[in-house]
Amino acid sequence: MPNGTNQAWTMASRPTGEPTPEHFAITESPIPEPKHGEVLIRTLYMSLDPYMRGRMRSGPSYSTPLEIGDVMTGEVVARVEQSESPLFEVGDTVRASIGWQEWAAIGAHIAKPVDPDLGSISTAVGILGMPGMTAYFGLLDVLKPRAGDTLVVSAASGAVGAVVGQIGKINGCFVIGIAGSDEKCKYTVKELDFDAAINYKTQNVSEELARLSPNGIDCYFDNVGGPISDAVFENLALKSRVAICGQISQYNASTPPQGPRNLATLIRTRTTVEGFLVYDFELQHEIARARISNWIKEGTIKYKEDIVDGFENAPEAFIGLLKGKNFGKLLVRVSE
Amino acid sequence: MPNGTNQAWTMASRPTGEPTPEHFAITESPIPEPKHGEVLIRTLYMSLDPYMRGRMRSGPSYSTPLEIGDVMTGEVVARVEQSESPLFEVGDTVRASIGWQEWAAIGAHIAKPVDPDLGSISTAVGILGMPGMTAYFGLLDVLKPRAGDTLVVSAASGAVGAVVGQIGKINGCFVIGIAGSDEKCKYTVKELDFDAAINYKTQNVSEELARLSPNGIDCYFDNVGGPISDAVFENLALKSRVAICGQISQYNASTPPQGPRNLATLIRTRTTVEGFLVYDFELQHEIARARISNWIKEGTIKYKEDIVDGFENAPEAFIGLLKGKNFGKLLVRVSE
C-alpha cells in the first residue's frame, strides 16, 4: 500500500463571472486505504470539460451543485494500484468520476473498466468517453441527419464538435464548422474533412452561412449558444433540427444574458429544438464506443488531444477552456 | 347579377410598431362579374387573426408579405350569389381567402364548401376553421400530451387557446390557462373547465406556475412568446414539449425584442421546442373538423365569438386584437 499524500482541487469560492485561480484551492490528505470491495486508484489523465462550470453554480441544474470546499467534479482515467475486489486486478486501467484528485479509494462497481484494445487509454474520457458519446447521440439520435443535409456544428474543433462533424461526413452531410481561429478552421477542413469552416472572430457568421448553405441549414449541433446560434437561427431550413448540447458562451454569466427573442423563427421554418444529455443514452454507450473505435482504427475519424502536464495546472487549463484556448480534447496528465 | 360597389380594406402603409388606422385604406370598385368556372361570393363573416400582422411585415416569412395597396389578407365565410360553375349553387355557404372585402369573383375550386350541419356557419373560420385546426394539431400532433400531463396554454381564452385547453382536458391533462384579465381567467375555469388560470397582468406567472405545477410543466402551447414564455421555461418538467404556435407579443416589433437567452434550460429538462403551422396538417383537417363538431354537439367543447358589426370597423377591431382586447374568436359581420 502506497504511503504519501493525495492532492485534490476544491472549489474555494463560487465564481460569479469568469473563474479565476482564487476560486480553486488545493487540499492534501493521506492516500486513502481501500476497504473490502474497494479499489485504490491513481489518476493518469484528468478530463477537463465545459460542463464543470455549471457545477460551480448554485440553482437548478441537471446535477447537484458543488458546495464550497467540495472537490471539483470530473472523470479521470486511472490505474488500479490496490484491489480489495475480485472485479479488478492491480494494473488494470479504469475510468471513474472521482473529481480533480490524484488518488481515490472507491467501490469497485463504480470504476468502469477501460479496454486498451479500443484505443489509447486517454480516449476513455475523450472521443471514446463522454465527449464522443455526446457527439454520437446528439447527432444521430437527436438531429437524425440524412445524407444531403447541411449540418452546422459550433466549437467545431473541440472534443465534441470534431466528432460531430466527422460522423456527419460519414452520414453524407455537408458539414460546416464554426470555430474561433483560422488554425482551428483549417484543421477541421484539412484534417477532419469538413466541407467548410467559419472563423466567428473574423467573419460575419450569418452571411457566411447564407453563402455556404443557400438552401438553409438542416441540422445544427449547438455547443455554444449566444450570437453564434442567433446567426444559425437566421439560416435554418424548413423542418430543420437543432440539438442543444452546450451553451459555453453563457456559462460564466450569473443571470441569463439578453439576446434577440427568435422563437418566431421556428414557426416559419417548423424547426425542432431539443436539449439532451449524454446520460440519456447510457444504455447504448457501449455500441457507440465500439463503432467510434472502429472508425478511428480505419482512419475514418481523427482526434486531437490538448494535454497539459501536471496536476497543479488544472485550474489554469480549465479557465482557458472556457475561453476557447485549448485546441482539441483538454486533458491533464497527472501521472505516467 | 347585383349592381353596386365592392369595398375592400388595403394596407395603406407598412406599420413599424403597433398598426394604427392610417395604415389601412378603404377602396371601392364595381362588384365583379364571375367568368366561366367562377362564383361570385358575398362576405358574411370576416375572420381577424393575429397572423395578419405578420403579412404586413416585409422580410422572410412562411408567406409572401403584403405590398402597399394590397387587400389585407384573410379568410371569410361567404354566400354564393351567382355561380358559373357546377360546383356551387346560389345560396351555398363557402369559406375563401379573399381578404378583407365584401365581394369577390373567384374560381369555384378555390372556394371551400361550408357544411352547416357541422355547426354555425361562422365557426367555419373559427373553431371549425383555421384556429380550431391549429389548436387540434398543435396539441395532439406536436405536443402529444398524455393523461396526467400538466398542460399550459397562453392566450387561453382566445380562438386557439380555448380549444387547446378543452382538448387537453378531454385527453386527461391538468390544464392551466394564462390570460390577460380576471374575466378571461374566470371564463376558462368556470365555463371551459380548465383546472386553473393565471392573470399575467396582475399575478407573478412564474410563481403561480411553480405553485400550480410542483412537478413541472409537461406541455406548453405558446401563442404569445415574450416574458410569459420566459416564466413557463423556468418551470418545465423533464422531457417537456413546447409548441410554438404564435408569438403575438412580438408581432408589432420591427426587430426581434431582447429577452433572456434560455436555451440552456432545455439541456437541463431535455425539452423539445417545435414550431408548426396549421397548414402542415392539411391532409387531416377534415377528420379534426368532424371530431370537434361532435364535441361541440355533445357539449364537451364550448366556444365564444366576439362579433364586431360592420365592415368599416375591421381595422379598429384588428388593432384591438393585437392588444388582447377581444374576448373569444374575433369576427366582423359584413352582411346578413
Chai-1 contact restraints between the chains, C-beta under 6 A:
chainA,res_idxA,chainB,res_idxB,connection_type,confidence,min_distance_angstrom,max_distance_angstrom,comment,restraint_id
A,S61,B,R268,contact,1.0,0.0,6.0,A-B,restraint_1
A,Y62,B,R268,contact,1.0,0.0,6.0,A-B,restraint_2
A,G225,B,L263,contact,1.0,0.0,6.0,A-B,restraint_3
A,I244,B,L263,contact,1.0,0.0,6.0,A-B,restraint_4
A,I244,B,L266,contact,1.0,0.0,6.0,A-B,restraint_5
A,I244,B,I267,contact,1.0,0.0,6.0,A-B,restraint_6
A,Q247,B,A264,contact,1.0,0.0,6.0,A-B,restraint_7
A,Q250,B,A264,contact,1.0,0.0,6.0,A-B,restraint_8
A,P256,B,P260,contact,1.0,0.0,6.0,A-B,restraint_9
A,P256,B,R261,contact,1.0,0.0,6.0,A-B,restraint_10
A,P256,B,N262,contact,1.0,0.0,6.0,A-B,restraint_11
A,P257,B,R261,contact,1.0,0.0,6.0,A-B,restraint_12
A,Q258,B,Q258,contact,1.0,0.0,6.0,A-B,restraint_13
A,G259,B,R261,contact,1.0,0.0,6.0,A-B,restraint_14
A,P260,B,P256,contact,1.0,0.0,6.0,A-B,restraint_15
A,R261,B,P256,contact,1.0,0.0,6.0,A-B,restraint_16
A,R261,B,P257,contact,1.0,0.0,6.0,A-B,restraint_17
A,R261,B,G259,contact,1.0,0.0,6.0,A-B,restraint_18
A,N262,B,P256,contact,1.0,0.0,6.0,A-B,restraint_19
A,L263,B,G225,contact,1.0,0.0,6.0,A-B,restraint_20
A,L263,B,I244,contact,1.0,0.0,6.0,A-B,restraint_21
A,A264,B,Q247,contact,1.0,0.0,6.0,A-B,restraint_22
A,A264,B,Q250,contact,1.0,0.0,6.0,A-B,restraint_23
A,L266,B,I244,contact,1.0,0.0,6.0,A-B,restraint_24
A,L266,B,G275,contact,1.0,0.0,6.0,A-B,restraint_25
A,I267,B,I244,contact,1.0,0.0,6.0,A-B,restraint_26
A,I267,B,G275,contact,1.0,0.0,6.0,A-B,restraint_27
A,R268,B,S61,contact,1.0,0.0,6.0,A-B,restraint_28
A,R268,B,Y62,contact,1.0,0.0,6.0,A-B,restraint_29
A,R270,B,G275,contact,1.0,0.0,6.0,A-B,restraint_30
A,R270,B,F276,contact,1.0,0.0,6.0,A-B,restraint_31
A,T271,B,G275,contact,1.0,0.0,6.0,A-B,restraint_32
A,T272,B,E274,contact,1.0,0.0,6.0,A-B,restraint_33
A,V273,B,V273,contact,1.0,0.0,6.0,A-B,restraint_34
A,E274,B,T272,contact,1.0,0.0,6.0,A-B,restraint_35
A,G275,B,L266,contact,1.0,0.0,6.0,A-B,restraint_36
A,G275,B,I267,contact,1.0,0.0,6.0,A-B,restraint_37
A,G275,B,R270,contact,1.0,0.0,6.0,A-B,restraint_38
A,G275,B,T271,contact,1.0,0.0,6.0,A-B,restraint_39
A,F276,B,R270,contact,1.0,0.0,6.0,A-B,restraint_40
